[in-house]
Amino acid sequence: MVSVAVDTNVLAYAEGTNGEAKKQAALELLRTLPPESTLLPVQALGELFNVLVKKAHWSRDAAQRAVLTWCDAFPLIETSPDIVLAAMALSSDHQLGIWDAIAMSAAADGGCRLLLSEDLQDGFTWSGVTVTNPFAGSRHPLVDALCREGLADLAETRHRHR
């Protein structure tokens, strides 16, 4: 099964930090991806909390509730010492910011094929993980395939509950 990791910006957009159009696009994406193959780096959740409090001016309690909801929605990739060490090397080798490098390193550690991010260079590949912008005009074929799989699972679940 192909897995994807979700970067902070996708979650922040889903929380409405960049307008209604981005919010709806992010929510649609996250609704259609199969939950079991969509992983969240723990570091992205910390960044989300920071974005919601500092940039979106949410209360800390509201931001915490939002982060906890995402924790319940998808499996997490913990940030281990090995991930941080690999991220420092990635940051040095490719001039990436450390937080972006940690997201990439966590995605690799989690066995993900893709990192969904609007912030990193679309198409950049490292350690088997390719960055793809899920909001670009044409999405990566693996993202489309996973969304179709997620929609099929959702339809089957709804059919069973009738």
Buried (B, 14 or more C-beta within 10 A) or exposed (E): EBBBBBBBBBBBBBBBBBEEEBBEBBBEBBBBBBBEBBBBBBBBBBBBBBBBBEEBEBEEEBBBEBBEEBEEEBEBBEBEEEBBEBBBEBBEEEEBEBBBBBBBBBBBBBBBBBBBBBBBEEEBBBEEBBBBBBBEEEBBEBBEEBBEBBBEBBEEEEEEEE
